Amino acid sequence: MNVTLSTGKVIPIEMHKVKIVQQTNLPSAAQRLEAIREAGYNTFLLRTRDVFLDMLTDSGTNAMSDNQLGAMMVSDEAYAGSESFYKLADSVKEVLGFQYLLPAHQGRAAEHLLAKAFVKPGDVVPMNYHFTTTKAHVDLAGGKVLEIFKDGALETASSNPFKGNMDPDKLKAVIAQYGVEHIPYVRMEATTNLIGGQPFSMANLREIKAIASQHGIPLVFDGSLISENAYFIQQREPEFKDATIQQVITELMKNVDIFYMSGRKSAAARGGLIATNNKKLYEQILPWLPVYEGFSTYGGMSTKEVEAMAVGLREMTIQSIASSGADFIAYFVRRLEEEGVPVVTPPGGLACHIDAMRFLPNMPQAQYPAGALAAAVYIASGVRGMERGTVSMDRDEQGNDVPSDLELVRLAVPRRLYTMSHIEYAVDRVKWLYGLRNLIGGLQFVEEPPVLRFFFGRMAPIGDWGEKLAAAFQADFGDTF
Ligand SMILES: *Cc1c(COP(=O)(O)O)cnc(C)c1O
């Protein structure tokens, strides 16, 4: 929620109070340099004891509510028929309107089940944009992802409120080209994680659903950030300016054949799920559930997680909770813009994204600008972000790098975790780094896994820019922080 101060300045304000805290540690620049070296210049390989603000991801890192923790205490430990499952099923029915529920241990597990059940070799899956794990599961099932976003979706400096929209004409062309039999489903991701947490509009979803329905193709909705997408629809699409978050969600779900989500994001908890009202589709997925996840009443989650998700799903429809991340992200983005740092606009749903191609305009993509910038941000601040660029793309069949459409450093804002002074600290250090951007050099792979290489890949700086950056920091700020 935002409040307006007497000066006219608008700031996001926390609609919660702190009940439990965890100590953090701010390592010195010398320690940060040592830690990132040990991590192979890959922020995934840092230990949290070396991280001050963990802005790697909003996945599983959000603060939970007292009600969620309370629910976890009364979970019903049972392999089959757990009461906790029925509480989650009730939440899914009430919030999302679906009758059939398939729990899964997290979002990618839901993607695995969907790919197993529906994607055949040679198939194509049109989507507004891919997510790393979605693409991996479609690829592993022998299919191909087709990204059919609208022109302008990849412009990082933009005022387009719905960069996550799918292009309906491109969808029609894909259906004409590949034929219905090779399109197991059309996937809409709310909000598009890799292009900066950008939402799609209700009008767009309705249009895409109409085209898909006309050809009998199911619409799959990745709702990992559904409450943020619903909040943006309420804020940015005039038809919904007076609607509640629940009303927007209910309207969204009218267009959905299969819903799935990572429960680690919007629902501020753990886990994942698939839900539908289509019995036939449900029955196609169900047999795979115990093979890969677990029995149908826990799906690989502990019953404590099932309980936390049941509460989290309801809580994400509360206005001040749905807006809690997005309003801080908007503030973060506006502040960096004020300081002249190139960021993705308009602000999205999960993070503040720095545009590494504009931050480091002379660095070729072959030297991984977003990866280098993520490491540099860590050296400059102890803030851990995530590379979302070419490192996050795996090589093609010929072994060539696939240059990413965008080179972004994502500074995720886990919901209700950090405060205004944390955001101001991150803004200040990124601004400082921007002033010294000419110091930052590229990276090269030292160890490179074949799939999802960004997780475990190890890199080395080209030259000694890490040392130079740490030395510049010490010159400006002294020996400590
Ligand atoms: C995080 C995420 C996933 C994968 O979910 P996990 O719980 O991390 O496995 C899938 N889709 C989107 C849009 C996501 O943001």
Ligand as a Chemical Component Dictionary entry (heavy atoms), coordinates in Angstrom:
data_LIG
# 
_chem_comp.id                   LIG 
_chem_comp.type                 NON-POLYMER 
_chem_comp.pdbx_formal_charge   0 
_chem_comp.three_letter_code    LIG 
# 
loop_
_chem_comp_atom.comp_id 
_chem_comp_atom.atom_id 
_chem_comp_atom.alt_atom_id 
_chem_comp_atom.type_symbol 
_chem_comp_atom.charge 
_chem_comp_atom.model_Cartn_x 
_chem_comp_atom.model_Cartn_y 
_chem_comp_atom.model_Cartn_z 
_chem_comp_atom.pdbx_ordinal 
LIG C1 C1 C 0 9.161  -19.641 -10.107 1  
LIG C2 C2 C 0 8.376  -19.876 -11.296 2  
LIG C3 C3 C 0 8.172  -21.166 -11.789 3  
LIG C4 C4 C 0 8.816  -22.380 -11.151 4  
LIG O1 O1 O 0 8.403  -22.529 -9.851  5  
LIG P1 P1 P 0 9.324  -23.220 -8.710  6  
LIG O2 O2 O 0 8.443  -23.285 -7.518  7  
LIG O3 O3 O 0 10.509 -22.328 -8.521  8  
LIG O4 O4 O 0 9.699  -24.546 -9.222  9  
LIG C5 C5 C 0 7.384  -21.301 -12.906 10 
LIG N1 N1 N 0 6.826  -20.248 -13.509 11 
LIG C6 C6 C 0 7.026  -18.993 -13.077 12 
LIG C7 C7 C 0 6.378  -17.855 -13.789 13 
LIG C8 C8 C 0 7.798  -18.752 -11.958 14 
LIG O5 O5 O 0 7.984  -17.492 -11.547 15 
# 
loop_
_chem_comp_bond.comp_id 
_chem_comp_bond.atom_id_1 
_chem_comp_bond.atom_id_2 
_chem_comp_bond.value_order 
_chem_comp_bond.pdbx_ordinal 
LIG C1 C2 SING 1  
LIG C2 C3 SING 2  
LIG C2 C8 DOUB 3  
LIG C3 C4 SING 4  
LIG C3 C5 DOUB 5  
LIG C4 O1 SING 6  
LIG O1 P1 SING 7  
LIG P1 O2 DOUB 8  
LIG P1 O3 SING 9  
LIG P1 O4 SING 10 
LIG C5 N1 SING 11 
LIG N1 C6 DOUB 12 
LIG C6 C7 SING 13 
LIG C6 C8 SING 14 
LIG C8 O5 SING 15 
# 
